[in-house]
Amino acid sequence: MTLAEHCIRGLYAGWRILWFDRSTIGFLETGGRSVLRSFMALGIAVPLYLLTIYLVGLDSNAPSMARAPAWLLLVSYMAGWPIFGFLMFHLSGFLGVGQKFSGFITLFNWWRIYALLLVLPVNILMAYGLVPALGADVLLIATTGLVIVYKIFLVRVVLTTNYFQTALIVSLDIILFLILEDSILIAFRPI
C-alpha cells in the first residue's frame, strides 16, 4: 500500500468510526509500518490544534491559555501521540491484546483528526461569544462526552477489551493529555 493510499484509507476509517462502523479496521493496513505511517495524521491534526489554541485564546474565560506560548502547547500535544503509543504498546501486551496494537494505534491516530473537528465548532462559538457562557459550557461538556463515547467504541471494537480495560485505556489517553497540557498552563498562569 502506498503512503497516499494509507492516508486516504486512514481518513476514511476515522470517518467510519463516527458512524459506529464495526468493520472499520478492515479498511486499514496493520503492522509496524502502518503504525509509523499513521503519524502522518499529525500533518492534519497540527493545524487543527493550532486553530483550537487560537480560538480558546480568544475566549475571555480562558486567560491561562492566552498566556501560554502556542508553540509549547503544540509541542506537548505532538509529544502526546508517541507517548500514548509507547504506553499502549506495553499496556496492550499486559492486557493480552498486543497482537491488535498496530491496528488500534493506526486507527486511533487517524481518528484524532475527527476528535478535533468535533470540538472545533464549539470553540468557534465560544471564541466569538455566539452562545452565552452557560450554553457554551454545556456544549463543550456534551461534545467532550461524545468524543469519549467514540473513544470507548474504538477501543472496544478494535481491541475487544472488557469494560474495565476499556475504561483504563480511555482514561490513560485523557490523563496523559491533561498532564501534558495542564503542566504548561499551570506554569503560565497568573501569580
Residue pairs with C-beta under 8 A, 6 or more apart in sequence:
1 9
1 29
3 37
3 40
6 29
6 34
6 37
6 38
6 40
7 37
7 40
7 41
9 27
9 28
9 29
10 28
10 37
10 38
10 40
10 41
10 106
10 107
10 109
10 110
11 44
11 110
11 113
12 27
13 24
13 25
13 27
13 28
13 107
13 110
13 111
14 41
14 107
14 110
14 111
14 112
14 113
14 114
15 114
16 23
16 24
16 27
17 24
17 107
17 111
17 114
17 150
17 153
17 154
18 114
18 150
20 153
22 157
24 107
24 157
25 103
25 107
25 157
25 158
28 34
28 103
28 106
28 107
28 110
29 37
29 106
30 102
30 103
30 106
31 102
32 102
34 102
34 103
34 106
35 85
35 101
35 102
35 105
35 106
37 106
38 105
38 106
38 107
38 108
38 109
38 110
39 81
39 82
39 109
41 109
41 110
41 112
41 113
42 78
42 81
42 109
44 113
45 112
45 113
45 116
46 74
46 77
46 78
48 113
48 116
48 117
48 120
49 74
49 77
49 116
50 70
50 74
51 120
52 116
52 119
52 120
52 123
53 65
53 70
53 73
53 74
54 70
55 120
55 123
55 124
55 126
55 127
56 62
56 65
56 123
56 126
56 127
57 65
57 66
57 70
58 66
58 127
58 128
59 65
59 123
59 126
59 127
61 126
61 133
63 190
64 185
64 186
64 188
64 189
64 190
65 73
65 185
67 188
67 189
67 190
68 184
68 185
68 187
68 188
69 188
72 184
73 181
73 184
76 180
76 181
76 183
76 184
77 177
77 180
77 181
79 180
80 176
80 177
80 180
81 109
81 112
83 176
83 180
84 108
84 172
84 173
84 176
85 105
85 109
87 172
87 176
88 101
88 104
88 105
88 169
88 172
89 98
89 101
89 105
91 168
91 169
91 172
92 98
92 100
92 101
92 104
92 159
93 101
95 159
95 161
95 165
95 168
97 104
97 159
97 160
97 161
97 165
100 158
100 159
100 160
103 158
104 154
104 155
104 158
104 159
107 154
107 158
108 154
108 158
111 150
111 154
114 150
115 147
115 150
115 151
118 143
118 146
118 147
118 150
119 140
119 143
119 144
119 147
122 136
122 139
122 140
122 143
124 130
125 131
125 136
125 139
126 136
126 139
126 140
131 139
148 170
148 174
151 170
151 173
152 166
152 167
152 170
155 161
155 165
155 166
155 169
155 170
156 166
159 165
159 166
159 169
161 169
